[in-house]
Amino acid sequence: MNYRPQTTVILAMTADGKIADYQNAPARFGSQVDQAHLEEQIHLVDGVLFGANTLRAYGTSMSIRDPQLIQARRDRNLPTQPIHIVASASGELDQNFKFFQQPIPRWLLTLPENNHDWQDKNLFERVLTAKVIKTKNQATNQSDRFNWQLILARLKELGINKLAILGGSTLVSSLFEIKAIDEIWLTVCPFIFGGKNSPTPVSGAGWVQSEAIELNLLEVRQIGQEMFLHYAVKT
Ligand SMILES: NC(=O)c1ccc[n+]([C@@H]2O[C@H](COP(=O)([O-])OP(=O)(O)OC[C@H]3O[C@@H](n4cnc5c(N)ncnc54)[C@H](OP(=O)(O)O)[C@@H]3O)[C@@H](O)[C@H]2O)c1
């Protein structure tokens, strides 16, 4: 399938499968090895995509700082940093986020009616206004309104061949729902967060067991107290 970029989800989770605590605090429970792993994955792609709540939690996005990784991108004739793409249906983002001072290319994906003059503010290099798709969840879940097939095709047209999906679970579930995820890296970290409101890697309505998304385990690495699991999504 080449109508869309190749996609890899990269997330850290606790041993009980949570990607944040019940307060939705930014996930800073991964070790430095995990941070380096994330940076390495990011250096492989043309763009990184994340949901607005992830940006709201962190206020920043991870840029590539390791000189060797930057050089490796230069050697492949890639820009030093991939494009950082925020998905925000509402377009409601705080302009004081440190994200807007980071030396990275930024794109916004929003709905046409929520553009909020972002185009004129020079904070995003590109504002993509996504067409709306009507879904049966529309009344209750505004996040289901992006037409991801069209968006991903547009990103591909714009030169994004490899895309890293950095969370959160709302965004990841939307992309799983249209079978647009190819691979997953999960770092299992030695913590338990518990709590029924703590997010897991994939939210949404879920799938019954007989329709579950199946994975192939490609690779397992244990480094220190963490396990790095690499899966391909079965087609
Ligand atoms: N452990 C990790 O590796 C990791 C990584 C990333 C995030 N996290 C955690 O995950 C939590 C955030 O996850 P989350 O599920 O709440 O949020 P999210 O997926 O980061 O963001 C959700 C928001 O993004 C926009 N969005 C996402 N999918 C959309 C869609 N299909 N259509 C339209 N808009 C869409 C909407 O923005 P608007 O609200 O602007 O409409 C939506 O409210 C935070 O606590 C963060 O710390 C953990």
The ligand as an ORCA input file, in Angstrom:
! r2SCAN-3c Opt
* xyz 0 1
  N       3.856      6.928     27.311
  C       4.008      7.488     26.151
  O       4.886      7.102     25.377
  C       3.086      8.597     25.743
  C       3.239      9.195     24.491
  C       2.360     10.200     24.128
  C       1.363     10.593     24.994
  N       1.256     10.013     26.198
  C       0.204     10.420     27.132
  O      -1.040     10.293     26.492
  C      -1.935     11.263     27.027
  C      -2.651     11.961     25.874
  O      -3.361     11.008     25.123
  P      -4.866     11.274     24.633
  O      -5.401     10.012     24.083
  O      -5.608     11.984     25.707
  O      -4.684     12.348     23.514
  P      -3.964     12.536     22.111
  O      -4.243     11.407     21.206
  O      -2.564     12.957     22.345
  O      -4.725     13.849     21.629
  C      -6.120     13.844     21.453
  C      -6.475     15.120     20.754
  O      -5.790     15.176     19.501
  C      -6.680     15.519     18.466
  N      -6.996     14.278     17.777
  C      -6.463     13.055     17.992
  N      -7.015     12.163     17.158
  C      -7.899     12.854     16.422
  C      -8.805     12.496     15.388
  N      -8.928     11.230     14.978
  N      -9.589     13.445     14.856
  C      -9.496     14.703     15.301
  N      -8.677     15.121     16.282
  C      -7.885     14.195     16.815
  C      -7.888     16.119     19.200
  O      -7.479     17.448     19.462
  P      -8.411     18.636     19.996
  O      -8.631     18.336     21.451
  O      -7.605     19.870     19.787
  O      -9.657     18.618     19.198
  C      -7.948     15.237     20.433
  O      -8.672     15.774     21.510
  C      -1.096     12.222     27.866
  O      -1.297     11.932     29.221
  C       0.329     11.883     27.498
  O       1.218     12.047     28.582
  C       2.092      9.012     26.591
*
